């Protein structure tokens, strides 16, 4: 990774921490950015407000999820212009997801064009990305249906990303049309993670324990981003 890119990632991580602090009243303990191909990923640790902690302790995780989604729209709107200027590429989509028990989170930015180029072949123990897409497709079939397209990306030795296109079934499209997007998002999140964490071969594929799995959807594009963070 070039020192210029490394500096950009450090600067943009610092700025994102400040935006989170400004909008939530509290910043994360750490926010580290990674980039490859068309993706910029922030891995966030230690980011729960006292109010959110209280809601979670009382079993109100759905309310935390929905309120965070609302505030994150403001954060991402503010971030968009800055990173487009910094990376000289238009943003196509934003994704974010949170692991409340571990107090970690992910923000993924997908650009229209490439922002960095790192080669999987330069890694000591490169994984077979086909095994990863096959396993994600197997789980997708159990939960909903086989995606029309599944593609895996190496981001860093500790981070891999999977993009699924064409994953919504007809009943989900109708629920979105009727305005039940938030409810559907929470339900899909719970159901997919149940399978992702308890019925998988990811550690075998990565030759490494998995620390975190994040998932988010862009319903308007019928697309989902899945992010794997290795220990």
DAMODA-V438635 format. One record per pair of residues at least 24 apart in sequence whose C-alpha atoms are under 8 Angstrom apart, sorted by the first residue. I is the first residue (numbers start at 1). J is the second residue. D is the distance in whole Angstrom. If there is no record, write none. Layout:
# DAMODA-V438635
I:J:D / I:J:D
This chain:
# DAMODA-V438635
1:118:7 / 5:116:8 / 8:86:8 / 9:33:5 / 9:34:7 / 9:35:8 / 12:83:8 / 13:42:7 / 16:79:7 / 19:75:6 / 19:78:8 / 19:79:8 / 20:75:7 / 23:71:7 / 23:74:8 / 23:75:7 / 24:49:8 / 24:71:7 / 25:49:8 / 34:155:7 / 34:156:7 / 35:115:7 / 35:116:6 / 35:155:6 / 35:156:8 / 36:114:8 / 36:115:7 / 36:116:5 / 36:117:5 / 36:118:6 / 36:154:7 / 36:155:5 / 36:156:8 / 37:113:8 / 37:114:5 / 37:115:6 / 37:116:5 / 37:117:5 / 37:118:8 / 37:155:8 / 38:110:6 / 38:111:5 / 38:112:7 / 38:113:6 / 38:114:4 / 38:115:6 / 38:116:7 / 39:108:7 / 39:109:6 / 39:110:5 / 39:111:6 / 39:114:8 / 39:115:7 / 39:155:8 / 40:108:6 / 40:109:5 / 40:110:7 / 41:106:7 / 41:107:6 / 41:108:4 / 41:109:6 / 42:106:6 / 42:107:5 / 42:108:6 / 43:104:7 / 43:105:6 / 43:106:5 / 43:107:7 / 44:104:5 / 44:105:5 / 44:106:6 / 45:103:6 / 45:104:4 / 45:105:6 / 46:103:5 / 46:104:6 / 47:103:6 / 47:104:7 / 47:105:8 / 48:100:8 / 48:103:7 / 62:186:7 / 65:186:8 / 66:182:7 / 87:115:6 / 89:113:6 / 89:114:8 / 89:115:7 / 93:218:8 / 95:216:6 / 95:217:7 / 95:218:8 / 95:225:7 / 96:214:8 / 96:215:8 / 96:216:6 / 97:214:6 / 97:215:6 / 97:216:6 / 98:214:7 / 99:212:8 / 99:214:8 / 105:214:8 / 106:214:7 / 106:227:8 / 118:155:8 / 120:154:6 / 123:157:7 / 127:205:7 / 127:206:6 / 128:205:8 / 129:153:7 / 131:205:7 / 132:202:7 / 132:205:7 / 133:162:7 / 135:200:7 / 135:201:7 / 135:202:8 / 139:192:8 / 139:195:7 / 139:196:7 / 139:200:8 / 140:192:8 / 143:191:7 / 143:192:6 / 143:195:8 / 144:168:8 / 144:169:7 / 145:169:7 / 158:229:6 / 158:230:5 / 158:231:7 / 159:227:7 / 159:228:6 / 159:229:5 / 159:230:6 / 160:227:6 / 160:228:5 / 160:229:7 / 161:225:7 / 161:226:6 / 161:227:5 / 161:228:6 / 162:225:6 / 162:226:5 / 162:227:6 / 163:223:7 / 163:224:6 / 163:225:5 / 163:226:6 / 164:223:6 / 164:224:5 / 164:225:6 / 165:221:8 / 165:222:6 / 165:223:4 / 165:224:7 / 166:222:5 / 166:223:6 / 167:222:6 / 167:223:7 / 167:224:8 / 168:222:6 / 176:219:8 / 185:217:8 / 189:215:7 / 189:216:8
